[in-house]
Amino acid sequence: MAAQKINEALEHIAKAEKYLKTGFLKWKPDYDSAATEYGKAAVAFKNAKQFDQAREACLREAEAHENNKALFHAAKAYEQAGMMLKEMQRLPEAVQLIEKASMMYLENGTPDTAAIALERAGKLIENVSPEKAVQLYQQAASVFENEERLRQALEMLGKASRLLVRGRRLDEAALSLQKEKSIYKEIENYPTCYKKTIAQVLVHLHRNDYVAAERCVRESYSIPGFNGSEDCAALEQLLEGYDQQDQDQVSEVCNLPLFKYMDNDYAKLGLSLVVPGGGIKKKLPNAAQDKARGPATVGSHAEEEEDEYSGGLC
């Protein structure tokens, strides 16, 4: 079966090369027909699991389409070449080709397809190079935003923010979350703005920037419904505990369902938040302290009295 597919692919390549030849009666190569044959050869090689030869056929198809000024089809062929590299686990090279395809989609005037390609590239490289994935998601978000497809832009920004938090790139994460929050506010999705404020505060506190965290909450009072919401109350309690170095209060707030059921990366920030200086524990009431001391304390008082009069009244 594989041998049959390989032979079929080689026949298509031979036909493609014939279409590209010129002669006395044929002044111009037939790029369109050649591209079609290279495309068929790529499919046959792929079915035979000959991914490197399939990649080469895709690249030749792309070149033929480019020579024919068919940018959209050339971009598709480059994207397919990238998919062949993915099958060979050559992910950085795959991403390069998909990025090239996205640029051609933009040049062709099909930005939505460009953004989808960038997202696909981000998914491919996310586990290998999160830094590159962040860049690709941010590029995709920018394209979607330019096209006023804000919900898709937010999806991409959300992926970028979570990766930044996971990689402890907290300064960049804070900026990314602010961008998300601004767009959610623009589309009047206020409850999600509250959640983004919680994420922002956790990021700022992990940056040891209490002032930025407090300012973030203060600025959010302008968001309709935030003041008086359970999100607002929890954040005020969190900031109070952090400011007073009360680890118990901070841990109590961060264990609320409001925090624990956030996206996993933000929930982890909450659970790992430690106040400056390691924090203090809540003091026991005086009565409880005395009780805790027990008879030993009473004994020590008696000894003090004895010492006071041990030398006599004089």
Secondary structure as UniProt FT lines:
FT   HELIX           2..20
FT   HELIX           31..47
FT   TURN            48..49
FT   HELIX           51..67
FT   TURN            68..69
FT   HELIX           71..87
FT   TURN            88..89
FT   HELIX           91..108
FT   HELIX           111..125
FT   TURN            126..128
FT   HELIX           130..146
FT   TURN            147..148
FT   HELIX           150..166
FT   TURN            167..168
FT   HELIX           170..186
FT   TURN            187..188
FT   HELIX           190..206
FT   TURN            207..208
FT   HELIX           210..220
FT   TURN            221..222
FT   TURN            224..228
FT   HELIX           230..243
FT   TURN            244..245
FT   HELIX           247..254
FT   HELIX           257..260
FT   HELIX           264..271
FT   HELIX           276..278
FT   HELIX           286..293
FT   HELIX           295..309
FT   TURN            310..311
//
